[in-house]
Amino acid sequence: MPETPPNDWPDVSSSETHVVNGICWHIQRLGKPRGEAPALLLVHGTGGSTHSWAGVTTPLAAHFHILNVDLPGHGFTHVPPEVERARNPFTLPGMARELRTLLSHLDEQPDVVVGHSAGVPVLLRMTLDGAIAPRHILGCCPALVPPPDWYVALLAPLLGLVVESDALAGSAARLAAATSIIGRMLQSTGSRLTAEQLARYQQLCSRPAHVHAAMTMMSRWDLPALFRDIGVLRVPVQLIAARNDRWIPLTSLRRAVERIPGVELVVEEGGHLLPEERPEVVIRLLQDRRL
């Protein structure tokens, strides 16, 4: 059954639930009323949720109409097993398709889109498919390159199994709840999080549905297909790389983004979870655009 965010979840007073094509979405709308300010869409990465943007929503609410979403299976967005079997919503095209359907249901048309990690390819795919027509795309620590070898070695045996086994996802969630594995994983990002931020991930990763969605999403990602189409992109793209990001190597990212027309790459101090570690970077870059 779908769960709702706890009372202490970031921006919980702005939370809404919408059932669209069988998926029970958790979203948050805050800031200016729709039509009175540019519409801003926030899309988290694999294993994240609306909480990933907790540090940026309040400052940006004075300037934007904000839509913050939990991707399928993540956070408090519930995907029933029959929907997963029928529509495969954890692939890159699947995520883009389901989010497009949600935006249509909500009658939301973002002017500006901001993604973190795997959320960046989702937004690029949506733009290429004509699902959104933003004036600007901002990507933080974009997951546009394969993960480093040490990361693959750590997770590869688990990835294939989780796709096939809800029981294994449940075991992984119990392990996350009872051990320090989540803390060690987050430390490997190169980011320094507060105790409160760590606790949010601990809470999410103790839930089998969230673990299943995150691991299945990683196992089914297809970046080559995205890059085959990327040459026709005509929307300004600004990407933020984090100098201490151990999940998205900067050298590999520099080579990959050369294929994106008109891209601007900015390098900042911090790790992979930059929007949580240094939210002021995201805020500054959006405000500098004077959107």
Secondary structure, DSSP 4 states (H G I P E B T S, - for coil): ------TTSTTGGGEEEEEETTEEEEEEEEESPTTSS-EEEEE--TT--GGGGHHHHHHHHTT-EEEEEPPTTSTT-B--HHHHHHH-TTSHHHHHHHHHHHHHHHT---SEEEEETTHHHHHHHHHHTTS---SEEEEES---SPPPHHHHHHHHHHHHHHHH-HHHHHHHHHHHHHSSHHHHHHHTTT----HHHHHHHHHHHTSHHHHHHHHHHHHT--HHHHHHHGGG--S-EEEEEETT-SSS-HHHHHHHHTTSTT-EEEEESS-TTHHHH-HHHHHHHHHHTT-
